[in-house]
Amino acid sequence: MKLITPFTILNQNFHEMDLIRYSMTNRRLATERLHNDYRKIYKNHQFA
């Protein structure tokens, strides 16, 4: 039987927040990479 105390509940919430923060930073990095790729494409490909 697992003992549930306010501390374990808080700890679980902190862990979830860390996961959310990690995924958000990863998503931001992925979008920045995508934008940089698009910038390179448009810079190299001049439209007539």
PQR file with spaces between the fields and no chain letter, atoms N, CA, C, O and H, PARSE charges and radii, in Angstrom:
ATOM       1  N    MET     1       0.845   -1.194    0.000 -0.4000 1.5000
ATOM       2  CA   MET     1       0.000    0.000    0.000 -0.0000 2.0000
ATOM       3  C    MET     1       0.886    1.252    0.000  0.5500 1.7000
ATOM       4  O    MET     1       1.818    1.367    0.796 -0.5500 1.4000
ATOM       5  N    LYS     2       0.586    2.162   -0.884 -0.4000 1.5000
ATOM       6  CA   LYS     2       1.382    3.388   -0.993 -0.0000 2.0000
ATOM       7  C    LYS     2       0.788    4.451   -0.077  0.5500 1.7000
ATOM       8  O    LYS     2      -0.418    4.698   -0.081 -0.5500 1.4000
ATOM       9  H    LYS     2      -0.171    2.069   -1.530  0.4000 1.0000
ATOM      10  N    LEU     3       1.649    5.063    0.695 -0.4000 1.5000
ATOM      11  CA   LEU     3       1.202    6.100    1.610 -0.0000 2.0000
ATOM      12  C    LEU     3       1.061    7.414    0.845  0.5500 1.7000
ATOM      13  O    LEU     3       2.013    7.879    0.218 -0.5500 1.4000
ATOM      14  H    LEU     3       2.629    4.862    0.699  0.4000 1.0000
ATOM      15  N    ILE     4      -0.116    8.000    0.900 -0.4000 1.5000
ATOM      16  CA   ILE     4      -0.348    9.268    0.195 -0.0000 2.0000
ATOM      17  C    ILE     4      -0.368   10.385    1.226  0.5500 1.7000
ATOM      18  O    ILE     4      -1.246   10.440    2.087 -0.5500 1.4000
ATOM      19  H    ILE     4      -0.889    7.622    1.409  0.4000 1.0000
ATOM      20  N    THR     5       0.596   11.258    1.128 -0.4000 1.5000
ATOM      21  CA   THR     5       0.672   12.412    2.012 -0.0000 2.0000
ATOM      22  C    THR     5       0.625   13.665    1.143  0.5500 1.7000
ATOM      23  O    THR     5       0.845   13.586   -0.065 -0.5500 1.4000
ATOM      24  H    THR     5       1.310   11.213    0.428  0.4000 1.0000
ATOM      25  N    PRO     6       0.347   14.800    1.734 -0.5600 1.5000
ATOM      26  CA   PRO     6       0.379   16.042    0.925  0.2800 2.0000
ATOM      27  C    PRO     6       1.709   16.230    0.207  0.5500 1.7000
ATOM      28  O    PRO     6       1.759   16.798   -0.885 -0.5500 1.4000
ATOM      29  N    PHE     7       2.790   15.750    0.827 -0.4000 1.5000
ATOM      30  CA   PHE     7       4.094   15.895    0.187 -0.0000 2.0000
ATOM      31  C    PHE     7       4.180   15.072   -1.092  0.5500 1.7000
ATOM      32  O    PHE     7       4.708   15.554   -2.095 -0.5500 1.4000
ATOM      33  H    PHE     7       2.750   15.289    1.714  0.4000 1.0000
ATOM      34  N    THR     8       3.668   13.826   -1.081 -0.4000 1.5000
ATOM      35  CA   THR     8       3.729   13.009   -2.301 -0.0000 2.0000
ATOM      36  C    THR     8       2.863   13.620   -3.389  0.5500 1.7000
ATOM      37  O    THR     8       3.222   13.579   -4.566 -0.5500 1.4000
ATOM      38  H    THR     8       3.240   13.434   -0.266  0.4000 1.0000
ATOM      39  N    ILE     9       1.720   14.190   -3.004 -0.4000 1.5000
ATOM      40  CA   ILE     9       0.853   14.830   -4.014 -0.0000 2.0000
ATOM      41  C    ILE     9       1.577   16.032   -4.615  0.5500 1.7000
ATOM      42  O    ILE     9       1.576   16.215   -5.832 -0.5500 1.4000
ATOM      43  H    ILE     9       1.428   14.224   -2.048  0.4000 1.0000
ATOM      44  N    LEU    10       2.197   16.853   -3.761 -0.4000 1.5000
ATOM      45  CA   LEU    10       2.949   18.003   -4.258 -0.0000 2.0000
ATOM      46  C    LEU    10       4.092   17.556   -5.163  0.5500 1.7000
ATOM      47  O    LEU    10       4.334   18.152   -6.213 -0.5500 1.4000
ATOM      48  H    LEU    10       2.198   16.705   -2.772  0.4000 1.0000
ATOM      49  N    ASN    11       4.790   16.506   -4.752 -0.4000 1.5000
ATOM      50  CA   ASN    11       5.903   16.013   -5.536 -0.0000 2.0000
ATOM      51  C    ASN    11       5.433   15.575   -6.920  0.5500 1.7000
ATOM      52  O    ASN    11       6.096   15.841   -7.923 -0.5500 1.4000
ATOM      53  H    ASN    11       4.594   16.022   -3.899  0.4000 1.0000
ATOM      54  N    GLN    12       4.289   14.906   -6.965 -0.4000 1.5000
ATOM      55  CA   GLN    12       3.742   14.468   -8.254 -0.0000 2.0000
ATOM      56  C    GLN    12       3.410   15.679   -9.122  0.5500 1.7000
ATOM      57  O    GLN    12       3.686   15.679  -10.322 -0.5500 1.4000
ATOM      58  H    GLN    12       3.750   14.691   -6.151  0.4000 1.0000
ATOM      59  N    ASN    13       2.825   16.700   -8.523 -0.4000 1.5000
ATOM      60  CA   ASN    13       2.488   17.906   -9.284 -0.0000 2.0000
ATOM      61  C    ASN    13       3.749   18.576   -9.830  0.5500 1.7000
ATOM      62  O    ASN    13       3.767   19.026  -10.975 -0.5500 1.4000
ATOM      63  H    ASN    13       2.601   16.700   -7.548  0.4000 1.0000
ATOM      64  N    PHE    14       4.794   18.642   -9.018 -0.4000 1.5000
ATOM      65  CA   PHE    14       6.041   19.241   -9.493 -0.0000 2.0000
ATOM      66  C    PHE    14       6.612   18.439  -10.651  0.5500 1.7000
ATOM      67  O    PHE    14       7.117   19.009  -11.618 -0.5500 1.4000
ATOM      68  H    PHE    14       4.780   18.277   -8.088  0.4000 1.0000
ATOM      69  N    HIS    15       6.534   17.129  -10.554 -0.4000 1.5000
ATOM      70  CA   HIS    15       7.042   16.287  -11.629 -0.0000 2.0000
ATOM      71  C    HIS    15       6.264   16.533  -12.919  0.5500 1.7000
ATOM      72  O    HIS    15       6.851   16.623  -13.998 -0.5500 1.4000
ATOM      73  H    HIS    15       6.124   16.666   -9.768  0.4000 1.0000
ATOM      74  N    GLU    16       4.942   16.640  -12.804 -0.4000 1.5000
ATOM      75  CA   GLU    16       4.125   16.933  -13.990 -0.0000 2.0000
ATOM      76  C    GLU    16       4.494   18.289  -14.573  0.5500 1.7000
ATOM      77  O    GLU    16       4.574   18.440  -15.792 -0.5500 1.4000
ATOM      78  H    GLU    16       4.465   16.567  -11.928  0.4000 1.0000
ATOM      79  N    MET    17       4.718   19.278  -13.710 -0.4000 1.5000
ATOM      80  CA   MET    17       5.091   20.602  -14.203 -0.0000 2.0000
ATOM      81  C    MET    17       6.430   20.542  -14.941  0.5500 1.7000
ATOM      82  O    MET    17       6.608   21.196  -15.968 -0.5500 1.4000
ATOM      83  H    MET    17       4.652   19.155  -12.720  0.4000 1.0000
ATOM      84  N    ASP    18       7.374   19.750  -14.406 -0.4000 1.5000
ATOM      85  CA   ASP    18       8.658   19.608  -15.087 -0.0000 2.0000
ATOM      86  C    ASP    18       8.473   18.991  -16.468  0.5500 1.7000
ATOM      87  O    ASP    18       9.088   19.434  -17.438 -0.5500 1.4000
ATOM      88  H    ASP    18       7.229   19.219  -13.571  0.4000 1.0000
ATOM      89  N    LEU    19       7.619   17.960  -16.555 -0.4000 1.5000
ATOM      90  CA   LEU    19       7.374   17.330  -17.854 -0.0000 2.0000
ATOM      91  C    LEU    19       6.749   18.320  -18.828  0.5500 1.7000
ATOM      92  O    LEU    19       7.135   18.380  -19.996 -0.5500 1.4000
ATOM      93  H    LEU    19       7.120   17.600  -15.767  0.4000 1.0000
ATOM      94  N    ILE    20       5.789   19.092  -18.348 -0.4000 1.5000
ATOM      95  CA   ILE    20       5.123   20.074  -19.218 -0.0000 2.0000
ATOM      96  C    ILE    20       6.133   21.124  -19.677  0.5500 1.7000
ATOM      97  O    ILE    20       6.165   21.489  -20.852 -0.5500 1.4000
ATOM      98  H    ILE    20       5.476   19.043  -17.400  0.4000 1.0000
ATOM      99  N    ARG    21       6.955   21.607  -18.749 -0.4000 1.5000
ATOM     100  CA   ARG    21       7.958   22.623  -19.096 -0.0000 2.0000
ATOM     101  C    ARG    21       8.946   22.070  -20.124  0.5500 1.7000
ATOM     102  O    ARG    21       9.317   22.763  -21.071 -0.5500 1.4000
ATOM     103  H    ARG    21       6.929   21.310  -17.794  0.4000 1.0000
ATOM     104  N    TYR    22       9.368   20.822  -19.930 -0.4000 1.5000
ATOM     105  CA   TYR    22      10.305   20.197  -20.861 -0.0000 2.0000
ATOM     106  C    TYR    22       9.696   20.076  -22.251  0.5500 1.7000
ATOM     107  O    TYR    22      10.346   20.385  -23.250 -0.5500 1.4000
ATOM     108  H    TYR    22       9.066   20.259  -19.160  0.4000 1.0000
ATOM     109  N    SER    23       8.438   19.623  -22.312 -0.4000 1.5000
ATOM     110  CA   SER    23       7.802   19.460  -23.622 -0.0000 2.0000
ATOM     111  C    SER    23       7.589   20.815  -24.292  0.5500 1.7000
ATOM     112  O    SER    23       7.709   20.931  -25.512 -0.5500 1.4000
ATOM     113  H    SER    23       7.910   19.372  -21.501  0.4000 1.0000
ATOM     114  N    MET    24       7.274   21.838  -23.500 -0.4000 1.5000
ATOM     115  CA   MET    24       7.081   23.167  -24.094 -0.0000 2.0000
ATOM     116  C    MET    24       8.386   23.706  -24.668  0.5500 1.7000
ATOM     117  O    MET    24       8.383   24.285  -25.754 -0.5500 1.4000
ATOM     118  H    MET    24       7.177   21.744  -22.509  0.4000 1.0000
ATOM     119  N    THR    25       9.498   23.528  -23.965 -0.4000 1.5000
ATOM     120  CA   THR    25      10.772   24.012  -24.501 -0.0000 2.0000
ATOM     121  C    THR    25      11.137   23.233  -25.750  0.5500 1.7000
ATOM     122  O    THR    25      11.666   23.804  -26.704 -0.5500 1.4000
ATOM     123  H    THR    25       9.500   23.057  -23.083  0.4000 1.0000
ATOM     124  N    ASN    26      10.863   21.932  -25.757 -0.4000 1.5000
ATOM     125  CA   ASN    26      11.158   21.138  -26.946 -0.0000 2.0000
ATOM     126  C    ASN    26      10.324   21.605  -28.124  0.5500 1.7000
ATOM     127  O    ASN    26      10.832   21.720  -29.239 -0.5500 1.4000
ATOM     128  H    ASN    26      10.433   21.468  -24.982  0.4000 1.0000
ATOM     129  N    ARG    27       9.041   21.876  -27.887 -0.4000 1.5000
ATOM     130  CA   ARG    27       8.179   22.316  -28.969 -0.0000 2.0000
ATOM     131  C    ARG    27       8.672   23.650  -29.507  0.5500 1.7000
ATOM     132  O    ARG    27       8.690   23.862  -30.719 -0.5500 1.4000
ATOM     133  H    ARG    27       8.628   21.783  -26.981  0.4000 1.0000
ATOM     134  N    ARG    28       9.076   24.558  -28.609 -0.4000 1.5000
ATOM     135  CA   ARG    28       9.558   25.858  -29.059 -0.0000 2.0000
ATOM     136  C    ARG    28      10.819   25.704  -29.899  0.5500 1.7000
ATOM     137  O    ARG    28      10.971   26.371  -30.923 -0.5500 1.4000
ATOM     138  H    ARG    28       9.062   24.386  -27.624  0.4000 1.0000
ATOM     139  N    LEU    29      11.718   24.833  -29.472 -0.4000 1.5000
ATOM     140  CA   LEU    29      12.929   24.608  -30.244 -0.0000 2.0000
ATOM     141  C    LEU    29      12.594   24.050  -31.624  0.5500 1.7000
ATOM     142  O    LEU    29      13.205   24.440  -32.619 -0.5500 1.4000
ATOM     143  H    LEU    29      11.594   24.291  -28.641  0.4000 1.0000
ATOM     144  N    ALA    30      11.623   23.135  -31.684 -0.4000 1.5000
ATOM     145  CA   ALA    30      11.244   22.549  -32.973 -0.0000 2.0000
ATOM     146  C    ALA    30      10.666   23.619  -33.886  0.5500 1.7000
ATOM     147  O    ALA    30      11.002   23.651  -35.070 -0.5500 1.4000
ATOM     148  H    ALA    30      11.127   22.817  -30.876  0.4000 1.0000
ATOM     149  N    THR    31       9.799   24.504  -33.369 -0.4000 1.5000
ATOM     150  CA   THR    31       9.214   25.544  -34.217 -0.0000 2.0000
ATOM     151  C    THR    31      10.285   26.537  -34.661  0.5500 1.7000
ATOM     152  O    THR    31      10.265   27.004  -35.799 -0.5500 1.4000
ATOM     153  H    THR    31       9.526   24.477  -32.408  0.4000 1.0000
ATOM     154  N    GLU    32      11.224   26.862  -33.763 -0.4000 1.5000
ATOM     155  CA   GLU    32      12.300   27.776  -34.164 -0.0000 2.0000
ATOM     156  C    GLU    32      13.131   27.163  -35.277  0.5500 1.7000
ATOM     157  O    GLU    32      13.526   27.855  -36.215 -0.5500 1.4000
ATOM     158  H    GLU    32      11.240   26.483  -32.838  0.4000 1.0000
ATOM     159  N    ARG    33      13.398   25.864  -35.178 -0.4000 1.5000
ATOM     160  CA   ARG    33      14.160   25.184  -36.221 -0.0000 2.0000
ATOM     161  C    ARG    33      13.399   25.247  -37.544  0.5500 1.7000
ATOM     162  O    ARG    33      13.986   25.488  -38.599 -0.5500 1.4000
ATOM     163  H    ARG    33      13.077   25.301  -34.416  0.4000 1.0000
ATOM     164  N    LEU    34      12.092   25.028  -37.476 -0.4000 1.5000
ATOM     165  CA   LEU    34      11.262   25.068  -38.679 -0.0000 2.0000
ATOM     166  C    LEU    34      11.312   26.458  -39.312  0.5500 1.7000
ATOM     167  O    LEU    34      11.478   26.589  -40.525 -0.5500 1.4000
ATOM     168  H    LEU    34      11.615   24.832  -36.619  0.4000 1.0000
ATOM     169  N    HIS    35      11.167   27.498  -38.480 -0.4000 1.5000
ATOM     170  CA   HIS    35      11.223   28.860  -39.007 -0.0000 2.0000
ATOM     171  C    HIS    35      12.574   29.154  -39.642  0.5500 1.7000
ATOM     172  O    HIS    35      12.650   29.794  -40.691 -0.5500 1.4000
ATOM     173  H    HIS    35      11.032   27.392  -37.494  0.4000 1.0000
ATOM     174  N    ASN    36      13.637   28.684  -39.003 -0.4000 1.5000
ATOM     175  CA   ASN    36      14.968   28.913  -39.575 -0.0000 2.0000
ATOM     176  C    ASN    36      15.109   28.217  -40.921  0.5500 1.7000
ATOM     177  O    ASN    36      15.696   28.770  -41.851 -0.5500 1.4000
ATOM     178  H    ASN    36      13.576   28.164  -38.151  0.4000 1.0000
ATOM     179  N    ASP    37      14.565   26.993  -41.029 -0.4000 1.5000
ATOM     180  CA   ASP    37      14.619   26.291  -42.311 -0.0000 2.0000
ATOM     181  C    ASP    37      13.873   27.072  -43.383  0.5500 1.7000
ATOM     182  O    ASP    37      14.358   27.222  -44.504 -0.5500 1.4000
ATOM     183  H    ASP    37      14.088   26.544  -40.273  0.4000 1.0000
ATOM     184  N    TYR    38      12.673   27.576  -43.027 -0.4000 1.5000
ATOM     185  CA   TYR    38      11.912   28.355  -44.007 -0.0000 2.0000
ATOM     186  C    TYR    38      12.666   29.609  -44.416  0.5500 1.7000
ATOM     187  O    TYR    38      12.661   29.976  -45.591 -0.5500 1.4000
ATOM     188  H    TYR    38      12.279   27.454  -42.116  0.4000 1.0000
ATOM     189  N    ARG    39      13.318   30.276  -43.457 -0.4000 1.5000
ATOM     190  CA   ARG    39      14.091   31.475  -43.786 -0.0000 2.0000
ATOM     191  C    ARG    39      15.199   31.144  -44.774  0.5500 1.7000
ATOM     192  O    ARG    39      15.429   31.884  -45.730 -0.5500 1.4000
ATOM     193  H    ARG    39      13.321   29.978  -42.503  0.4000 1.0000
ATOM     194  N    LYS    40      15.886   30.027  -44.540 -0.4000 1.5000
ATOM     195  CA   LYS    40      16.957   29.634  -45.456 -0.0000 2.0000
ATOM     196  C    LYS    40      16.407   29.373  -46.848  0.5500 1.7000
ATOM     197  O    LYS    40      16.997   29.795  -47.843 -0.5500 1.4000
ATOM     198  H    LYS    40      15.699   29.425  -43.763  0.4000 1.0000
ATOM     199  N    ILE    41      15.262   28.669  -46.920 -0.4000 1.5000
ATOM     200  CA   ILE    41      14.673   28.347  -48.218 -0.0000 2.0000
ATOM     201  C    ILE    41      14.323   29.641  -48.960  0.5500 1.7000
ATOM     202  O    ILE    41      14.649   29.798  -50.136 -0.5500 1.4000
ATOM     203  H    ILE    41      14.783   28.326  -46.112  0.4000 1.0000
ATOM     204  N    TYR    42      13.654   30.565  -48.257 -0.4000 1.5000
ATOM     205  CA   TYR    42      13.234   31.794  -48.920 -0.0000 2.0000
ATOM     206  C    TYR    42      14.432   32.672  -49.266  0.5500 1.7000
ATOM     207  O    TYR    42      14.414   33.371  -50.279 -0.5500 1.4000
ATOM     208  H    TYR    42      13.389   30.437  -47.302  0.4000 1.0000
ATOM     209  N    LYS    43      15.467   32.643  -48.439 -0.4000 1.5000
ATOM     210  CA   LYS    43      16.654   33.450  -48.726 -0.0000 2.0000
ATOM     211  C    LYS    43      17.359   32.917  -49.980  0.5500 1.7000
ATOM     212  O    LYS    43      17.820   33.694  -50.816 -0.5500 1.4000
ATOM     213  H    LYS    43      15.482   32.075  -47.616  0.4000 1.0000
ATOM     214  N    ASN    44      17.437   31.609  -50.099 -0.4000 1.5000
ATOM     215  CA   ASN    44      18.140   31.007  -51.235 -0.0000 2.0000
ATOM     216  C    ASN    44      17.290   31.009  -52.494  0.5500 1.7000
ATOM     217  O    ASN    44      17.831   31.014  -53.600 -0.5500 1.4000
ATOM     218  H    ASN    44      17.062   30.978  -49.419  0.4000 1.0000
ATOM     219  N    HIS    45      15.976   31.004  -52.351 -0.4000 1.5000
ATOM     220  CA   HIS    45      15.086   30.915  -53.509 -0.0000 2.0000
ATOM     221  C    HIS    45      14.464   32.294  -53.739  0.5500 1.7000
ATOM     222  O    HIS    45      13.510   32.677  -53.062 -0.5500 1.4000
ATOM     223  H    HIS    45      15.536   31.000  -51.453  0.4000 1.0000
ATOM     224  N    GLN    46      15.012   33.021  -54.690 -0.4000 1.5000
ATOM     225  CA   GLN    46      14.481   34.359  -54.982 -0.0000 2.0000
ATOM     226  C    GLN    46      13.299   34.226  -55.963  0.5500 1.7000
ATOM     227  O    GLN    46      13.389   33.541  -56.983 -0.5500 1.4000
ATOM     228  H    GLN    46      15.787   32.710  -55.240  0.4000 1.0000
ATOM     229  N    PHE    47      12.215   34.890  -55.625 -0.4000 1.5000
ATOM     230  CA   PHE    47      11.037   34.833  -56.486 -0.0000 2.0000
ATOM     231  C    PHE    47      11.144   35.869  -57.584  0.5500 1.7000
ATOM     232  O    PHE    47      11.641   36.972  -57.358 -0.5500 1.4000
ATOM     233  H    PHE    47      12.142   35.446  -54.797  0.4000 1.0000
ATOM     234  N    ALA    48      10.676   35.518  -58.781 -0.4000 1.5000
ATOM     235  CA   ALA    48      10.790   36.415  -59.930 -0.0000 2.0000
ATOM     236  C    ALA    48       9.722   37.501  -59.852  0.5500 1.7000
ATOM     237  O    ALA    48       9.650   38.359  -60.731 -0.5500 1.4000
ATOM     238  H    ALA    48      10.272   34.622  -58.965  0.4000 1.0000
